[in-house]
Each structure stands twice: as structure tokens, then as C-alpha cells.
């Protein structure tokens, strides 16, 4: 399986590195990009590379750095406990940006053996070059910052010589794997346009397979021998990265294949989500048993809690904050949680470990809960996907709420037809209060594992008002155009969590207000921050608060004896996301629903009145809306606006509407009110 770990990324707010970045980090860790390699030897590249060396390249644009000319994966199932795979790939380098493909990184673990690793370069002119496994290095995979990852995953790294434009590079290796599950995923679409990709499956006599296709029309298999099957796809376009796009796992072409002896392989292959849930429950059996020490801790934590709601909250706070996130994933440990007793004793664990301890502690207060395996990026798992583990990298809990528990702060729940109300909770996410979910988990699909089996469920989507910034300001404008006053920002949901995460390791008071300075710098051409403070930094159940005071010289611009004042003082909601020459290829994915609201009250200078106001804006496109209004009350210019994201994503069919909405917002943010002098001077206009 390509995704060993069920919790390889952990916390939602940790920066998720793209796979290519991680591979470069591996090479840097090994010193392979800076140190010279052992000299490559002149040796003929294999026939499968020479066969495509002069073949036409697949369709691409002028910005494409490289194209994949050939890919092959030969999977030989020798038994339920041993699978051998041969992998071959060849790339034509087109531009200097394709040189990174010359660094080949092949991960493996204690249950996987890599052998016969060779790589070649066929230059546009001159002789072929070859490098072998001994010419590279074997390195440990770098830990994800903040996770203290302990893993048996390592990597073989080889640098192919002369990965220059015009040259063809390629590599080949064999892999022996001892699988936990009899499944494989053929990812035949990636970042580079692909000319020709092959997949061959050799099964023992009497074995059967089932293939499912995602994001690509189904291709029929050709029988190539005794229980041997082959698939070929051609002309697959590369996936171009776009800002705010779905994760690659959810959009790339892939074939998910399961195989088993005649009659099936009990617990080793999945024909349904139900089977997968049974497999995972069996894997976790006995792990949630509470030790006397765990029972004693639960009693102590809940001693002063009088209701089931308050008891759940104190247990959640303990697991979120007192159990440190550390991933120890050796062998089956990528999927199987450690026993709750061990997690409690050591006070550390990864996502599935923390979920296990929380479940064990809930059991002690009479509340049942169930594992939910999920991906920390919404869209990586879709309802069209067949049952397989490759799409998941995270684990949370579904808590069965007792009858009568109706706390208004518990909003992340769904009504299950058999289990009643299930409250979803992420014990790893210490910045999201119990009863709520971070945006990437909302409207996301996860595998709910119960004793009766598994089912793919859609997690609840929270109201937009539970995530956003409420900004209010009382400001005063002088006749010379200087604006000054106080601003208060109240942040809730992910907006609050993101700010708390940014400040988590900040120790200097001056550094704690840098986000305010960044906001003001984007909104004002000149400003001075005269005072700033924060509130509720540690209290995740409460909104996060910024209070600050500012002075902006020359804010109002003179035009004769008039003053031009922009009512929208700070905060930018517009975006140039879709202002590109190339048409959008993929939906726009937001972090989650949100609702931001601004209220700016500007006291006008004595001797001035409003001559003209910007028109009100009322734009609602279903997936999002924007409303603004400028009005006058006495000597106060009051501007209010709300920007509400109602849906977590916008489909391609509505890209023009989203572009229109962002342009409407941009125009409103630039609009000005016109102030004129009162009395005799005003007649001169």
C-alpha cells in the first residue's frame, strides 16, 4: 500500500508539505544535492527506454518542465504474504525546472525490500549513462516538524546524471512487500503529462481480482497469460497545481485493485466499506481497555463535573492538551493504535492513539464511541471511491451522545439511523473546542467503524457564523486627512485556531502583534500602531480577541476642497485567484464555511458633511454572498459589510460567478465616500 500511515500528517493546522517537497528534503538530509555523486558509468540503457527515446512526446504546453514517456508497474502476487513489484519510469526533460526529476527517492519500510535499483540517462547526444543502487545512499525519512515522528520508513536515493533539457532519464527497481491488506493502487496520473502507462497483474492459480477506476474512464484488462492481466492507458494529461484546488488524491486517475484466493481472504481484502470497518475493528480489539490508572484518572478529572456534557469536556481537554502528539509507526503501527494504557502511561501518541485513549476514558463514564478514519484534506476521499485504506491519513472519534444531552455548543453531530446522535471529535486538534470540527474535516467523508462493520459517512457542515472575524472600529478623521482610533477583532472557529497556532511558540510581546501589522500593511499605505493586546489566547472555548489602536496619516485624500474617504478601512476579502490567462481546471476548495463581518464608524471632521456615498452591494451566488452599506448618522460615517462562504467548494460550472463576486468585492473595497465643507465654502463646488 502506498499510504502506510493512518496518521502521517496529524494536526490540521500543521503545514502539509507536497510530496515533491518531502523528497527534496530527503535528498538534502542525505547531502545528495550538494555533494558530488560517484561518477556514472557509460552503459547502455535498457530497451524499454530506447523504445521511447525518439517517440513523440505527449501533448503539453510551453510551461511544462518534463513529460513522462513511459511507466510500467508489474505486480506478481506470490502468496497472501508476499508480493513482488517491478517499477519502471522514463521522463523527457523539457525545461530546466525538470532537473529535479534526476533525484530519485524510493521509500521503503521494515516489511518492504528494494533491490535491483538502476537508473539511466540517454542524452540527446553522446553515450548512455548508468547509475546503480550502490552509487546513491540510504537515508531515514525526515520527520514532519512538530510531530517527533518515529518510523521505520527509510528511502533509497540516487541522482541520475545530466537531467538536462532534451535528455531522457529513467529508472527501474524491484520491490518485495509483505502486505497487511491484499490491495494495490495504480496511480497513473501525476504532475507531468504521460504518454504511455502499463500495469500488469500476475495472480496465483485460482485467485481473483476486482478493479475499480476513479477519475478516468474504465479500461478493460487484456489477458496476457495464465491468470495474468494487463492494462494500458495513454495520453493522460498532467495535473497542474492551482491555488485552492482539491487534493491530488481526489482528482488523479487511479485504479484500485483487490485480489484474493478463491473463496476470499478473511480480513485481508475488502469488497465493501463494511468489510474494511470489520478489519479495522479487529485490528483495534482490546486496545481501548482501561487500566486501573486510567480509571483513577477519569474519576479524578470528572469528580467536580456534574453532567455528561461537562464530563466529556474535561476528558477532551485532557487528551487534547496533556497527551503530546508523537507518532511512533513501526510495522503495523501505521494502522494499529497503541493500547490506551500505554498512551496514558507515556502521555504521548499519534491521532489514532489519542482517539483510543479518549474512547477508553469515555467508556468509563458510560459513553460509547467509535473510530472514524478520515483524510485531513477534504476531497481526498469521495463517495465514488471503493473501500481501501490508501485515501486515509487521520483518525478521530464519533461519540454516541446520551439521550438528553443537548448542549448548544455541541454542533458537530449527525443523526445516525441506528446509533442516534453521533458527535465528531478530533482529539489531536488541541485548538478546536470539543463539540466542533475544523473546516477541512467538515463535509468530509470518513469511515465510521462500528462492531457491525464500516460505512462511509459524510461529516456535518457547521454554520458559517461559527468560523469568522467580527471586526468593529471607532475612528476619527481630521481635516488634514489623518485617521485614528480603536479596532476590536473577535475571531471564532478556524480563524481563532489559526491565530492561536501562529502564536503558540511566540514569546516576545512585539512578535504577537505581527499578524495585525501584516493586516494593516495590506490595507493602509501608511500607519502607526499605537497600542495592541490579545485576549483568550489559551481559552479555546472562547473567541480569540485582538484589540489595537492605529493612526493613519493622509488616509483621506484631498480633491480640491473635498475629502475622499474609503469607508472600508482594514481587511481584504477580494482575491485575484481567478484572474489568470489559463482557464480554471479544478474546483475552488475553501477551508470551510465562514462569515466575516466589519463595522467601521468614522467620525467626520468638524465643518464637513457627506456629499456622496458608495452604492450598497447585495451579491448572493448561493455558494457565497457579500453585502455592504455606507450610511450617515449625524456626523458619523458608518460602513458595514459581511462576507459569507456557505459551501466548502465551488464547482467549475460556477467559476464565472466566483470571479464576478471577487470583482464586486474588489470594487467595493476601493470605493470612496466624498466629504464636502459645510457652510459658504461648499457652494464653491
Buried (B, 14 or more C-beta within 10 A) or exposed (E): BEBBBBBBBBBBBBEBBEEBEBBBBBBBBBEBBEEEBEEBEEBEBBEBBBEBBEEEBBEBEEEBBBBBBBBBBBBBBEEBEEBBBBBBBBBBBBEEEBBBBBBBBBBBBEBBEBEEBBBBBBBEEEEBBBBBBEBBBEBEBBEBEBBBBEBBBBBBBBBBBBBBBEBBBBBBBBBBBBBBBBBBBBBBBBBBBBBBBBBBBBBBEEBBBBBBBBBBEEBEBEEEEEBBBBBBBEEBBBBBEBEBBBBBBBBBBBBBBBBBBEEEBEBBBBEBBBBBBBBBBEBBEEBBEBBEEBBEBBEEBBEEBEEBBEBBBBBBBBBBEEBEBBBBBEBEBBBBBBBBBBBBEBEBBBBBBBBBBBBBBBBBBEBBBBBBBBBBBBBBBBEEBBBBBBBBBBBBBBBBBBEEBEBEEBBBBBEBEEBEBBBBBBBBBBBBBBBBBBBBBBBBBBBBBBEEBBBBBEBBBBEBBBBBBBBBBBBBBBBEBBBBBBBBBBBBBBBBBBBBBBBEEBEEEEEBBEBBBEBBEEBBEEBEEEEBEBEBBEEBEBBBBBBBBBBBBEBBEEEEEBBBBBBBBBBEBBBEBBEEEEEBBBBBBBBBBBBBBBBBBBBBBEEBEBBEBBEEBEBEBEBBBBBBBBEEEEEBBBBBBBBBBBBBBBEEEBBEBBBBBBBBBBEBBEBBBBBBBEEEEBEEE
